[in-house]
């Protein structure tokens, strides 16, 4: 039976500013792991022919009713069994979300939705203006295999223009599509503590493909690991020519062990403004550039660590333009065919550590450190949570208190406050890279974090 216990919360917290009619929310509690349709969508009862509430039945009811509905998922693995495609009523294949909805699991390691390689898992179809929130779940084994490679979009989730998705503690694992192995986004996407692992984009965007007119993406505390694609092994951004620019922000994210066979791990393409801050970008592999910038796109890289990639470091296609800006970041120890650490143009805004700049045409700042390709850091280590991996500056490293306070981020990868007096010289200064010093001042590389 539907319950209205969360109605006030939805009206006053989630849907501030919308009309009262949109606040009439129903709550559906999924009580089985089966994949069956609803008997009578729109009657307010989530009931299959077996008189139980399945996820598919709950979605069908939510689609048929006005308002921002809530679907509460149980622990366990829901495996899709109803194959089919080409309809937007959630009858077969993927679950089409055509009305705004909040889907709540019991935990990313507890509630699992398995597409069973029958179709993608969720779609916000074209022609609808939908707000959806997904939390505390894993989406796995979604597959889009029909049509040309560029029409196979979003193995786990497809977000059409004019729709918006918020993710909280969601894991995308082992999904496959042509563009956007896990997620294909044309609208607005925000997420916190989202992990993208072992997804495959056969064309572009191993985990995430952002495209269209004026898309917006904000991710914090995220992990991209072991994803692969032809181009953009972790993710790709490409806005429409002549439309609004795309906007992408990644803060406190880890991008490691991703691969692409052609171009870029993070491919920032046409008319997109992308900011990466407090990030670890390490141990990725591609033919040219772990960060690849093209098409008039703009990169801002703040307090980030870009080392040990078999991909080269940063590649900017347009030599004459100033489109890549770095501050308080590390660029060293990378290997690639288009320059060791960077290729063509790069503009420093101060406080960076640069290794070998062969093949690069940088505009340097007086505060930059020009060192070698060994910035004296630990190997890649696990952080205190599942979504962060990091390299610590070791004792005596020039990185410690080596940055520029003017561009220092307020917190680091692990949310430690910046800046600190980490070398005890009486002067508080920003440490270069993703990690400021914590309670253990000098890391040996062997600590259990």
Buried (B, 14 or more C-beta within 10 A) or exposed (E): EBEEEBBEEBBEEBBEEBEEEBBBBBBBBBBBBBBBBBBEBEEEBBBBEEEBBBBBBBBBBBBBBEBBBBBBBBEBEBBBEBEEBEEBEBBBBBBBBBBBBBBBBBEBBBBBBBBBBBBBBBBBBEEBBBBBBBBBBBBBBBBBBEEEBEEBBBBBBBBBBBBBBBBBBBBBBBBBBBBBBBBBBBBBBBBBBBBBBBBBBBBBBBBBBBBBBBBBBBBBBBBBBBBBBBBBBBBBBBBBEEEEBBBBBBBBBBBBBBBBEBBBBBBBBBBBBBBBBBBBBBBBBBBBBBBBBBBBBBBBBBBBBBBBBBBBBBBBBBEEBEBBBBBBBBBBBBBBBBBBBBBBBBBBBBBBBBBBBEBBBBEBBEBBBEBEBEBBBBEBBEBEEEBBBBBBBBEEBEBBBBBBBEBBBEBBBBBBEBBBBBBEEEEEBBBBBBBBBBEEEBBEEEEEB
